[in-house]
Amino acid sequence: MMQQPIYTSLKVNNEIELCEVNDEECKKLIEKAFLQNRISYYVRWTKASFFSKRQNCIICVNDNSKEAAEEIVRSICDEAGYQVKFLLRQSQNNYL
């Protein structure tokens, strides 16, 4: 009988685009809360358009922590009144 490594059944590249944020202070609060709650994330910056010099960032998390991350972002934004656009879609990663 051949043994399978424990990592064989793990799903990889299952990140979702959780939300889009355009306020730097809001992004920092979300990052701090994610670190305190041990939620893995990454930030992807969107390209600024010709008409708008402001860059937005998209915060991506693992699909397994989607509910906890969404709850954290909603609580931060509702409390402080930040505008956040929830995307909740599969991340379009182009690694190659």
Secondary structure, 3 states (H helix, E strand, C coil): CCCCCHHHHCCCCCEEEEEEECCHHHHHHHHHHHHHCCCCEEEEECCCCCCCCCCCEEEEEEHHHHHHHHHHHHHHHHHHCCCEEEEEEECCCCCC
